[in-house]
Amino acid sequence: MRELGRTVVEWLDGGHRVAVARVVDVRGFGAVPAGEMLAVRDDGARVGGVLRGVADPVVDGVVPAALSGSSSVVRAPVSESDAVAAGLACAGSARVLVHAVSDRAVWEALAAGSPVALATDLDSGSWLAVEESGVTGSLGAADRDASAIDEASRLLAAGASSRSVVNDNVLVDAWVPTPTVVTVGGGLLASALAAQASLLGWSARDVSSVEDAVAAVSAFWAADVLVLLDHDPAMDEVLRVGLAHGRGFLGALGSRRTQATRRQRLLAAGVPSEQLDRIHGPVGLDLGARSPAETAVSIVAEVLATRSGRAGAALRSSDAAIH
């Protein structure tokens, strides 16, 4: 998304008109990444994509109108053969919003790697953007702005790129930087977590000193992850700073006795008890993990469950939406 943001900003600086296509909702296809976009310049140059390109012919048909300022929602049905050839799991259909770029702040935020959300009215094309620094734009009414801002803030706080539709006619896309997993303490588990992060397209790094770990959590976005492997009491400062910073997933390895002892030290250091509930320790879901690789899976599974508000139960025992 950084590259897409940089490209759109460059196009705008060059005096070009730009249209973007964003998925509103899908039926079928299997798991489709949230937040994907296609941007098309007025001379036909393009960057990004939606639905692995299978919706491009439908989008191309309305790009000229979008470049002239007329937003539209189009339905893109995709056959089984076309979907599978594109790498999607199965046939399906999607609604796609195509509109002109008029909200420069969003693309600058994407280029900088900052979290940002864009809410767009599916009927009028009016928009508002939500960043850490504030809100720009408007959907035309205070109550509509308030509901869109609330939803955008909720999605951004979850720490992962996602989308939703508010009041049936406002598309909210939240784009969050790729998560970084910071491990403290090294060893086989740190290596296994780095491998899991790579598999998910996340970044990972290991630090060993209190100073480096404190610097890392002080710069966390909501998507970032700390896994404290070192039981040294000096590392309590990392958790204290992380709790005060208020962002990211804070996990700590160790037995329940280790967790209880650490908790008492942090309470004695003045950390409020309600803040301590944000520490995931012992970190990981109860999967019966034994090896470092299995333990890494359980930790990443808890990160995913936490940021999506799920309990980590088996899908067959849940009636919540699968995706």
C-alpha positions in Angstrom: 0.0 0.0 0.0 2.9 2.4 0.5 3.9 2.0 -3.1 0.3 2.6 -4.2 0.1 5.7 -2.1 3.4 7.1 -3.4 2.3 6.5 -7.0 -1.0 8.2 -6.6 0.7 11.2 -4.9 3.2 11.4 -7.8 0.3 11.3 -10.3 -1.5 14.1 -8.5 1.6 16.1 -8.3 2.0 15.6 -12.1 -1.4 17.2 -12.7 -3.2 13.9 -13.6 -6.7 12.9 -12.7 -6.9 9.6 -10.9 -9.8 7.1 -10.3 -9.7 4.3 -7.7 -11.7 1.0 -7.4 -12.4 -0.4 -4.0 -14.3 -3.6 -3.1 -17.5 -2.9 -1.2 -18.5 -6.5 -0.5 -18.1 -10.0 -1.9 -20.0 -13.3 -2.2 -17.9 -16.3 -2.8 -14.2 -16.3 -3.8 -13.0 -17.6 -0.5 -10.8 -15.3 1.6 -10.3 -12.0 -0.2 -7.8 -9.5 1.4 -9.4 -6.4 2.8 -8.2 -3.0 1.7 -7.0 -3.8 -1.8 -7.4 -1.1 -4.4 -6.8 -0.4 -8.1 -5.8 3.1 -9.1 -6.1 4.2 -12.7 -4.6 7.4 -14.2 -6.2 9.5 -16.9 -3.8 8.1 -19.5 -4.5 4.5 -18.6 -1.6 3.8 -16.3 -2.5 1.7 -13.3 -1.3 0.4 -10.0 -2.7 -2.1 -7.5 -5.6 -4.3 -8.2 -8.9 -5.8 -6.9 -9.9 -9.5 -7.0 -6.6 -10.4 -8.7 -7.6 -8.5 -11.8 -10.7 -10.4 -12.6 -12.9 -7.4 -12.0 -10.8 -5.1 -14.2 -13.0 -5.2 -17.3 -16.0 -4.1 -15.4 -14.1 -1.4 -13.6 -12.6 -0.1 -16.9 -16.0 0.5 -18.2 -16.8 3.2 -15.6 -13.3 4.7 -15.1 -14.0 7.5 -17.6 -17.1 8.6 -15.7 -15.2 8.4 -12.4 -12.4 10.6 -13.8 -15.0 13.1 -14.6 -16.2 13.1 -11.0 -19.1 10.7 -11.2 -18.8 7.8 -8.7 -20.6 4.5 -9.2 -21.0 1.1 -7.7 -20.7 -1.8 -10.2 -21.3 -5.5 -9.7 -18.6 -7.8 -11.0 -19.6 -11.5 -11.4 -16.8 -13.9 -11.9 -17.1 -17.5 -13.3 -15.5 -20.5 -11.6 -12.9 -20.9 -14.3 -11.9 -17.2 -14.3 -11.7 -17.1 -10.5 -9.6 -20.2 -10.2 -7.3 -19.1 -13.0 -6.7 -15.8 -11.1 -5.9 -17.7 -7.9 -9.2 -17.2 -6.1 -10.8 -20.2 -4.4 -14.1 -20.3 -6.3 -16.6 -18.3 -8.3 -18.4 -15.3 -6.9 -19.4 -11.7 -7.3 -18.4 -8.4 -5.9 -19.7 -4.9 -5.7 -16.9 -2.4 -6.5 -17.0 1.3 -5.9 -15.2 3.4 -8.5 -14.6 7.1 -7.8 -12.2 10.0 -8.4 -9.4 10.8 -6.0 -10.0 14.0 -4.3 -8.8 13.1 -0.8 -5.0 13.7 -1.1 -4.5 13.2 2.7 -5.3 9.5 2.4 -2.7 8.8 -0.2 0.0 10.8 1.6 -0.8 8.8 4.7 -0.5 5.5 2.8 2.8 6.7 1.2 4.1 7.4 4.7 3.0 4.1 6.1 0.6 5.7 8.6 -2.7 4.2 9.5 -5.6 5.9 7.7 -9.3 5.2 7.0 -11.5 6.4 4.2 -15.2 6.6 4.4 -17.1 7.1 1.1 -20.8 7.5 0.4 -21.8 5.0 -2.2 -24.5 7.2 -3.6 -23.0 10.7 -3.7 -19.2 10.0 -3.6 -18.7 12.4 -0.6 -15.9 11.3 1.7 -14.1 11.8 4.9 -10.7 10.5 6.0 -9.6 9.6 9.5 -6.0 9.8 10.6 -4.2 10.1 13.9 -3.9 13.8 13.3 -7.6 14.3 12.8 -10.5 14.1 10.3 -10.7 15.7 6.9 -13.7 15.8 4.6 -17.4 15.3 5.3 -20.3 13.0 4.3 -22.6 16.0 4.4 -24.3 15.6 7.8 -23.0 15.6 11.3 -24.7 12.3 12.3 -23.4 10.5 9.2 -19.9 11.9 9.9 -20.1 10.7 13.5 -21.1 7.1 12.7 -18.4 6.9 10.0 -15.7 8.3 12.3 -16.7 5.8 15.0 -16.5 2.9 12.6 -13.2 4.1 11.1 -11.7 4.5 14.6 -12.9 1.0 15.6 -11.3 -0.6 12.5 -8.1 1.3 12.9 -7.9 0.3 16.6 -8.2 -3.4 15.7 -4.7 -3.1 14.1 -5.4 -4.7 10.7 -6.5 -3.5 7.3 -10.3 -4.1 7.0 -13.5 -2.8 5.5 -17.1 -2.5 6.5 -20.3 -0.8 5.2 -22.1 1.6 7.6 -25.8 2.3 7.3 -25.9 0.3 4.1 -24.4 3.1 2.0 -21.0 4.2 3.4 -18.0 2.2 2.6 -15.2 2.4 5.2 -11.8 1.1 4.4 -9.1 1.1 7.1 -5.5 0.6 6.0 -3.0 -0.3 8.7 0.8 -0.7 8.1 2.2 -4.3 7.9 2.6 -5.6 11.5 6.0 -5.9 13.0 6.7 -8.6 15.5 9.4 -7.6 18.1 10.8 -10.4 20.1 13.0 -9.8 23.2 15.4 -12.5 24.2 16.3 -14.4 21.1 16.6 -18.2 20.8 14.7 -20.8 18.9 11.3 -19.4 19.6 12.3 -15.9 18.3 13.5 -17.6 15.1 10.2 -19.5 14.8 8.2 -16.4 15.3 10.2 -14.6 12.6 9.4 -17.5 10.3 5.7 -17.2 11.1 5.8 -13.5 10.6 7.4 -13.9 7.2 4.8 -16.4 6.2 2.1 -13.8 6.9 3.9 -11.0 5.1 4.8 -9.3 8.5 8.2 -8.1 9.5 10.1 -9.3 12.5 13.1 -8.4 14.5 14.7 -9.5 17.7 16.3 -7.2 20.3 18.1 -8.0 23.5 18.6 -4.8 25.6 16.0 -3.0 27.7 16.8 0.2 25.9 16.2 -1.3 22.4 13.0 -3.0 23.5 11.6 0.2 25.1 12.4 2.2 21.9 10.6 -0.4 19.8 7.3 -0.5 21.9 7.4 3.3 22.1 7.0 3.5 18.3 4.3 0.8 18.1 1.2 1.2 15.9 -1.9 -0.8 16.8 -0.9 -3.6 14.5 2.5 -4.2 16.1 3.4 -7.2 18.3 5.7 -7.6 21.3 6.6 -11.1 22.5 8.8 -10.8 25.6 10.8 -14.0 26.0 13.3 -12.8 28.6 12.2 -13.2 32.2 14.7 -10.8 33.6 12.8 -8.4 36.0 14.6 -5.5 34.3 12.4 -6.2 31.3 9.4 -5.1 33.3 10.2 -1.6 32.0 9.4 -2.7 28.5 5.9 -3.8 29.5 5.4 -0.7 31.6 6.3 1.6 28.7 4.2 -0.5 26.3 1.1 -0.3 28.5 1.6 3.5 28.9 2.0 3.9 25.1 -1.3 2.1 24.7 -0.8 0.5 21.3 -0.1 -2.9 20.0 -0.3 -6.5 21.2 1.9 -7.1 24.3 2.7 -10.8 25.0 4.9 -12.3 27.5 6.2 -15.9 27.7 6.5 -17.7 31.0 4.7 -19.9 33.5 1.7 -18.8 35.4 3.9 -18.3 38.5 6.2 -16.1 36.4 3.2 -14.1 35.2 1.9 -13.6 38.7 5.3 -12.5 40.0 5.7 -10.1 37.2 2.3 -8.7 37.8 3.1 -8.0 41.5 6.2 -6.2 40.5 4.4 -4.0 38.0 1.6 -3.2 40.5 4.3 -2.2 43.0 5.8 0.0 40.3 2.5 1.9 40.1 1.0 0.3 37.0 -2.9 0.2 37.4 -4.3 -3.2 37.6 -6.7 -2.6 34.7 -3.8 -1.9 32.4 -2.1 -5.2 33.3 -5.1 -7.0 31.8 -3.7 -5.9 28.4 -0.7 -8.2 28.8 -1.2 -11.5 27.1 0.7 -13.9 29.4 1.2 -16.7 29.2 1.1 -15.7 25.5 -0.5 -18.0 22.9 -3.7 -20.0 22.4 -4.1 -23.4 24.1 -3.3 -25.6 21.1 -1.2 -28.2 22.9 1.9 -26.7 21.3 5.3 -28.3 22.2 8.0 -27.3 19.8 9.2 -23.8 19.1 7.4 -23.8 15.7 4.1 -25.0 17.2 4.4 -22.4 20.0 5.0 -19.7 17.4 1.8 -20.8 15.7 -0.2 -20.6 19.0 1.2 -17.1 19.6 0.4 -15.8 16.2 -3.1 -17.4 16.4 -3.8 -15.4 19.6 -2.6 -12.2 17.9 -5.0 -12.8 15.0 -7.9 -13.7 17.3 -7.3 -10.7 19.5 -7.2 -8.1 16.7 -10.4 -9.6 15.2 -12.3 -9.9 18.5 -12.6 -13.6 18.2 -12.2 -16.2 21.0 -10.0 -18.6 19.0 -12.6 -21.4 19.0 -13.1 -24.0 16.2 -15.1 -22.7 13.3 -17.5 -25.6 13.5 -18.4 -24.5 17.1 -19.1 -20.9 16.1 -21.9 -19.2 14.2 -19.9 -16.0 13.5 -19.0 -15.1 9.9 -16.0 -17.1 8.7 -14.2 -14.2 7.0 
